[in-house]
Amino acid sequence: MVVCGDDGLAHRLAAELRGVHGEQVTLVVPPDERTARPPVVGRARAASAALLDRMVSAAVGSVGRTGAPGPPAAAAGRPDGEAVLEAAEPTETVLAEAGVARAAALALVYDDDETNIRAALTARRLNPRLRLVLRLYNRRLGQHIEELLDQAAALAAGDGTGGADGTDGAETSTTVLSDADTAAPALAATAVAGTGKVVQAGGLLLRAVERPLPAGGPDAGSGLCTLALLSGGDGGGGGGGGGEQQPRLLPADDEVRQAAGRQAVVLEQVSAAGGAESAAPGRGVSGVPPLASLFSRRLRWSVAGLVACVVALAVALSLVTGIHPLRAFYLTLLDLFAIDDPALGAPLGRQLLQLLSALVGLLLLPVLLAAALEALGTFRTASGLRKPPRGLGGHVVLLGLGKIGTRVLTRLRELNVPVVCVESDPDARGLATARRLRVPVVLGDVTQEGVLEAAKIHRARTLLAVTSADTTNLEAVLYARTVRPDLRVVLRLYDDDFATAVYRTLRAAYPQALTRSRSVSHLAAPAFAGAMLGRRVLGAVAVERRVLLFAAVDVGGHPQLEGRSVREAFRAGSWRVLALWGRPGTPPGHVLGPGDRVVVAATRRGLAELR
């Protein structure tokens, strides 16, 4: 495997492939990354820490785009055999030096889309059979690039250059992913469900929670299924005590029945996306605002009061003069707009009612003017940013509308969760999305006093801080906790050690409140690693020192699944079918057909068998 990138996602992806999946990895990073601390994942902790102190043992000359000698690319080795290549850009020379021609898969996870596309075109030319995984933020461009590169691979295979080693079209593939799209569901679910062990699969939002097993078997609780039985110790793993129970992934139903009272990881369904609830945010997305938003509540009450006065005057006129109610209403309107003749010589009651109608007409003029101005202002700001309404409560305050924040906002609205956004940059890319979804936005620096108050933080359900600055996220969380000590907070932090220290401190200072810290690269790495391995990995859940993978698998061509019921397709310790793709609540007796796609929870070895 070859991983090329310039930020934490590259380091974490390499550590994921090496430490979790046991793959041989070559990492290509810019030279200035020698001073950056890579993240640590699983068993790759020691290997990743060694990257801090790696020594450049050889210099390999590289050639720039113009053909002139460029800055050297440095190759270094690791104690675990993982190669590190340092180069400013993934040029053809650098990719060849990294072994792309012999590699099984290449991940291009640079922050710049153009760099990834240019390197992907070069890599496809060097190795038509290469499995490519690209990181692109632009979804539409990603679809076109994916089709283009797959077509190039198919043409090369048709010319006889592919398939010599048994590589088929499924192996020679191009997958375009976005770290923002991959991490957004987990961040949104953490804000809603309060846990990071969340997987979005086929319209389902699944949550893995730790709790003791009830008596009565696997179906006695409210969970969908039991994913794992935890160890009898403190959950730290290891082989300490002699009689300590070891964790058991995907246990059989008999084991679950005999383990009543033991701590287990149980899968629950949080909500279903894509149904009636997810369609609700679509209302009012068009450019025409609803009628209720044209006029303020005070103005609507004023108009209602004037209408009531006109009706009362018409009724009184009909009673006093004895004329028909419709004619009385007509005369009242004439008096109201001062276009009727004076009631000279008329009874006293008629004259008094005419005077009162004229007075109501005077009151009507400013109301009509206010209505016109409010309607004009509403239409002028229909494409602008909304302000948080006065009675808003139970919402999520989202800090930052960059790449990550925009995707998180979209996901929260799909879940029909009320959101108030806070953004300091008036040209942020997510403001257009907030305007289209008619989400209230507060423009201002979150570190300044009064900005969070304007977002109604004192009545919010969750604070979700996903700006690109760790200090800004931390400062906003600390200030919000002074306003609401029991507020649920989810903050995005890049550095693992810093995130761990912040998490422990906040949990100790506010034990009654829920605190979660997340790294986008940590959330996105399993999906990128699964794509490099040719699997559609939807997410991963850590169980002590082991990991459970959630993947989408096509039933056709799998004798372990095809023709079996959902219950019969379960293999303890390897995989378990959770549901049909897009069909929550699949009955256990449903027989899987060749055209079905299922969501499975599997161990690494079990998913390799299903591959």
N, C-alpha and C positions, 0 to 999 in steps of 0.2 A: 504494500500500500504506500502511496505517495500523498503527502498532505502539504499544500502550499498555502500560506496565509501570512498576515501581518498583525494579527491581534490575538487575544486570548482564546478565540474559538479554535485556531489552528493548534495551539498547544494542548487544549483540552481534548480535541478530536484525536490527536495522536496518542495521548494518554489513554483515551477510551479504547481505541483500537488495540493498543498494546496491552493494557492492564486488564480490560474486561473481556475482550475477544481473543487475546493471544495472537494477534497478527504481527507480522514483521513490517515496520513502518520506517519510511524515510521522510523527515520533516524538513521543509524548505521555508526559511524565515529570513527577513531582512537582517543585515549585520547589526543594526542598533538594537535588535531584540536580545542581545547578549545580556543586557542589564535588566531586562524585564523578567519578573518572576512568573513562570508558567503555573497554571492551575494544576491541582493534583486530583486524580481520580482513581479510586480503587487501589489495586495492587501496584499501580504505576506511581505511587507517592514517592518512593525512593528514586525511581528513574527520573521523575519530573524534577525532584529536588537536585538531582545531579546536573540537570540542564543549567542550573544557576551558575555552577562552577566549571562548566565545560571549558576545555582548553582547545584552542584551534591548533590542530596538529598538521594540517596541510593546507596549502593555498592552491586553488585551481583557477587559472585565468579564465575570464569570461569575456565575451565579445558583445559590445553594445549593438543597438539597432543600426548605427551607421557603419559598423564594421571596425571601428576603432576599438582598441583595448579598453574595456571598462573596468569598474572596480572588481576586485577579485571576489570569487565565491569561495567560501571557506568550508571545508568538509571536516566534521568532527565525529568522533565516535562516542558511544555511551557504554557504560558497563554492561547493559543488558543487550547490546548488539544493535540498538536503534541508531540509525544514521541521521546526522543533522547536517544540512547544507545551507550555508548562509549566502544569500544573493539578494541584490536590491530589487530585481524584477524577475519574473518567471519567463525568461527568454528561451529560445529554442535550445541554446547551449546549456542553460541551467537545467531544463527539463530532461535533456539527454543525459546530463551528468547525474541526475537523480534516478535514472533508470526507468523512465516512463515507457521506453520501448519494451521493457520486460515486465512491467508492473501489471497487476490485475485490476487496480482501480486507482484513480487520481481524484483528489478533492481539492478544488480551488475555492478558498474561503477568504479571499482578500475583501476588504471593505469596499473597494471600488468595483462596480459592475463591469466597466470597460476592461479592466485588467483581467478579470476572470474570463470574459468572453474571448479576448485575444489569446490568452494562454490555452483555453479549451480548443480553439481552432488549430493551434499549433500542435497540441497533444494528440488530437484526432488524426492529424497528418502523420505524426511519428508512430502511432500505434492505433490502427483502425479498430482493433478488438478491445480497446481499453474501455473500462466502465468509468464514466465521468460523473462527478457530482459537483455542481456549481452552486455557489451562493450568489443569488441575485435578488434584489429588492423589487425590481420592476416585474410584476407578474406577467403582463402581456408579452413583454420582450422575452421573458424566460420561456414561455410556451413556444415562441417562434424559434428561439435558439435550440431548444430541446428537439423540436422536429427537424431542424436543419442538421444538427449533429448526428441524430439517429439515421437520417437519410444518407448522410455521408458514410456512416458505418455500414449501412445496408449495401450501398453501391460497392464499397471496398470488399465486402464479403462476397458479393456476386461476381467480382472479378477474380475470386480465388485467393484473396489475401486474408480472408477471415475463415475461422472454423477449422483450421488445421489441427488444433488441439482439442477439438470437440466443443469449442465455444459457440454457443448458439445466439440467436437474437436476443434472448432474455438476458444473457450475460453481457452482451455488448449493448449497453444502454446508456442513456444520458438522463440524469435526474437533476432537476433544478429545484433548489430549496431556498428558503429565506429563514434566517435565524429569527427574524421578527415574527414571521408567521408561525414558526415552530414553537417559540417561547410564549407567544401571546395567550394561547388557551390555558397554559399552566398558570401564568400570572393572573389571568382573569378568574380562573377557578380558585386560586388561592385567596383572592379577594372575596369571592362569593362563598366558597365552601370552608375556607380557613385551613386548608392543608395543601402541601405541595405534592402529595402523592395522588396526582390527578391525571387521568388519561382521557383524551377526547377521541372517540372511536365510533365512526359510522353514525353520527347524530346523537351519540351517547356521551354523557359526561360522567365518568366513573371515578370513584374515590376509594382509595385503599386506607383503611383505618385500623389501628391497633386496639384490640379490646379482648377481654376474656371470653372464651367460648361458652355459650349457655348449654345447659343440659338438654338432651333431646335430639342431638344429631345436627348435621350441617344445615338443615332447613328450619331449625328452631328460631334462629335469629332473623333479623331483617335484612341481612346481607345477601347479595346474589350468590356468592360462593366464598369458600375459604381458600385464600391464596397460599398461606404459609402458616406453619406452627413455629412460634419463636422458641429460642433456647430457654432453658430453665433458669439461666443466670441473669445478668444485667443487660443482656442483649449486645454485649460488646464483642461477641465472637470469641474465637480462640478455644483452646482445648484445656482450659484450666482445671476445674473440679472433676473428680473421677466420675461421679454419677450424674453429671450435668447433662440435660437433654439438649441435643443439637437441633438447630433449625431444620425444618423439613419443608421444602418447596412443593406446592401443589400436592398436598397429601390426599390419600384415598379417603372415601367417605367413612370407611370403618375406622381409620385412624382419627378422624375428626370426632366421631362418636365417643371414642375412648379417651379423648383429650378434653373432656368437659372441665372448664375452669382454667385451662391453660391459655396464656396470651397467644393471640393469633392475629394475622393480617387478613381482614375481611374486606371483600369488594362490595361497594355500595353504588347505587345509581343516584347521582345528585339531581340531574334534570335531563330532559330530552331536548336537544337543539333541532331547529328546523321545523318544528311544529307550529301550533297556533301561537305560542308565545313568541317565537322568534319572528313571526310575521308582524307582530304588533309594532315594532319600531319603524316598519316601512310606511305606516300611515303618517301623513304630514311631511314626508320627505320631499315632496314636490315644492316648486317655488311659490305656490299660492298658500298662504297661511290659513289656518282654520278661522271661521268667523269669530269665535270667542277670543282669539288673540288680536283681532283688529282693534278692539276697544277695551279699556281698562274696566275693572270691576266697579269702580266708583262711578264712571260714566254710564255704565249699563244700569246701575241703580238710579241714577239721576233721570235717565230717559224713562225708566219704568215709573218713577214718581210723577213725571209730567203726563204720561199717558193716563195714569190713574186720575189725575186732576181733570183732564179733559173729559174722561168718561163721567166723572162725578158732576161736572158742570152741565154736560148734556142731559143727564138724568134729571138734575134739578130744574133745568129749563123746561123739560117736557112736563114735569109735575106742576110747575108754576103756571105755564101758559096753556097746558092741555093739548099741545100739538103732538104730532107723531114723533116717536123717539128718533127716527132717522132724520127728520127735518130739524129736530132739536140738535142733533149731533152736527148737522151741516151748518146751522146758524152759529153754533159754538166755535167751529173752525173758522168761520168768517170773522167772528169777533176776535178770535185768537190771533189772526194775521192782520187785523185792523183793516179789513176791506168791506165791512158791512156798514150800513147807514146807522147813525146814532139813534138810539132808542128813545127819541123825543116823543112825549105824550104816551109812552108805554107804561104799563104798571111798574111800581117801584121794584118788585122782585126781578123783572126783566132787566131793568136798568142796572141793578146791582150785579146781576150775573154777567152782563156785558162788560162792566168794569173789571170784575174778577177774571174774565176771559182775556181781556187786554193785558192784565198783569201777568197772567200765565204766559202770554205770548212774549212779553218782555223777558221772562226767565228762559223761554225756549231759545232765544237767539244765542246766548253764550254756550248753551249746551250743543246746539247744532255746529257752532264754530269749533268747539272742542272735539266733537266727533269727527269733523272733517280733518282737523290737524292730526288727531291720533291715527286715523286711517291712513293718511298720507305718510306719516312717520313709520307706521308699521310696514307699509309696502316698500318704503325706501330702505328699511333695515331687514327686509325679509331675507336678503342674501347676506346679511351681516351676522354678528355674533349675538347670541341671546345672553341675557343676564340670569343668574339663578333666581327663581321665583321665591317669594317671601315664605311660603309655607312648606318649602322643601325639607325633607327629612328621610333618613334611612337610605341615603344614596352613597355612592363611592366617589371620593375626591381623587382624581387622577392628575398627578403632577408630571408634566412633560408630554408634548405632542410631537416627538420625533419619530424615528422609524418604529421603535418599540411601542411608544405610547399610542400611535395611530392604530396599529393592529390590535392593541389591547382595548382601545375604545370601541373599535368595530365589534370585537368579540363580546364585550359587555353589553352592547346594544342588541346583539343577536340573542343574548340571554335575557333581554328585557329588564336589565338592571339600570336604574336611574344613575346618571353620571354628571358630575360637574368637573370640568377641566380647568387646570391652572397652567398657563404658559407665559413665559417672559418674552419670547421672541414673536413680534407681530407678523413675521414672515415664515413661521414654522409650517412644515409641510402638512401637519395634522389639522390645521385650522380649517382647511377646505372640507375635510371629512366631518369635523364638528359642525360646520355650517350646514352641510348637506343633511346630517342626521338631526339637526336642530337641537344640539346639546349645548347647555349653558357653558360659557367660557369666561374665566376671569383672567384678564391680561395684567401681568405684574410679576415682579420678582417674589418668589415664595419666601425668601429670607427676610423680606420687609414686613413690618408689622401691619396687620389689617388685611393682608391678601388671603390668608387661610380663613379668616373670619368672613370675608366676602363670599367664600365658597361654602359657607355654612358648615364648617368643620365641627362645630359643637353639636350638630344634629346628624352627622354623617355616620354611616355604618363602618366604612373602611377607608383608610388612607393608603393609596397605592402610588408610591414615589418611584418613577422609572426614568428620571432624567439621566443624562450621561455623566453627571458629576456626583461622585459618591458623597462628597461633603454637603452638597445641596440636599440630597436625599436624607442624609442623617440629620441635618439641621432642621428640616421640615418635620421629620418624625419626632424629634425631641421637643420641638415647640408644640406640635399637635398633642403630645402626651401631657404637656402642662395644662392644656385646655381641656382635654378629655383623657384622664388616666386609664380608662377602660377601653379606649379606642383600638380597634384591630388595625395593625399597620403591616404593610408589605413593602419592603424597600429593595431596590436593585443596587447591589454592590458588586464590584468587579473582583477585588482582592479577596481570596478565600480566608486568609488569616484575619484580615480586618472584619470581614463579615461574621466570622465566628466570634470574635471579641465583642462586636456590637450586639449580636444575638444574645450571648450569655449575659451581657450587662443589662440589656433591656428586659430580659426575662427575670433577672434577679430584682431589678428596680420596680417592675410592674408585673408581679406574678399573676395578677388576676386578668391581665390583658393578653391577647394573642399577638405574637410577634413572629414575622417570617422575613428572612432575607434571601434573595434569589440572585443568581447570576445567569444572564442570558446565554452565555456560552455553555454553562453547565446544563441548562434546559435543552439547548439545541443539539448538543453533541451526540446524544443517542440516535436521533433521527438521521444525522449525517453519517454516522458510523453504520447504521443499518442500510442506508442507501449504497454505501461503498461495498457492503457485503451482499448486495443484490436482494435485500429484504425490505419490505415496506413496514418498517418499525414505527409504531405510533407513539411509543413512549416506553419508559422504564421505571420500575419501582424498586428501590433498594430495600433489601430485607437483611438487616444486620450487615455481614460482610459479603453477601451475595446479591444478585440482581435478577428480577423477573422482567421479561420483555413482553410487550403487547404488540402484536403485529396483525396485519390483514393478510389472509391466505386464501387463494382461490382453491376451491375443493377439487376441481378437475385435475386429474393426474396424480392425486394423492390417495393411494389405496388405504392409508390409515384413516382417511376421512370419508371418502366417497362411498355411498351406499350404507353408511352407518348413521345411527341417530346421534343427536348431540350428546346424550348420556354415554353411548357406546364409544364415541370418538375420544373420550377422556382417557389419557394415559397418565397415571399417577407418577409424579416426579419428572414429567417431561413436558406435557402440554395439556391445556384444557380449553375447549370451545366455549366462549362466553355468550355469543349471540351471532345471528346473521347480520351482515353489514346493512345498516340502515333499518333494521327491524328489531327494536327493543322488545324484551320479553319473549324471546324465542322459547317455545316449550321444549323440555328435555327429550320428548319423543319424536321431534321433527327429524325426518330422514334427510341427510345432506345429499344434494344432487350435484352433478358436474358443473352446473352453471352458477352455483352459490359461491359467495365470498363470505368468509367468517372472520370474526375477531377472536384471536386466541391469546391466552396468556401462556408463556412457555419459558423454560430455562434456555440458556444459550445452547446447550447440547440438544435439547428437544427441538428448538427452532432450526438448528442445523439439519436434523433428521427430516423435518418437514420441507426443507428448502428444495 
